[in-house]
Amino acid sequence: MIDRKEAIAAYRKREVVSGIYALQCRATGQRWVGYSPDMSTVQNRLWFTLRLGNHPSKDLQAAWNGSGADGLLFETIERFEADEAPAGAALQACLARWRGKLNALPA
């Protein structure tokens, strides 16, 4: 069994991949696009805020309220290695490009 300190150290040493994700409502086809600095945790974080009913996107929250987790499709659409992740204006431009390409709203 791994002790607590070893588990924490292993968690901190894990490779974190940032990226852009998309959510799609299966019923309506509506899409949302967002960015996360840690793609391994973003879906859990989104589902948590949606279950609580306090997601900042009212459209996304309404889609969740109407059909729950089974009604939304989550997908990673672009991944960035740690040294390649865009920031600031470059990140906003990347998000705008994906939102335009997918006809999506901000997540």
Secondary structure, 3 states (H helix, E strand, C coil): CCCHHHHHHHHHHCCCCEEEEEEEECCCCCEEEEEECCCCCHHHHHHHHHHHCCCCCHHHHHHHHHHCHHHEEEEEEEEECCCCCCCHHHHHHHHHHHHHHHCCEEC
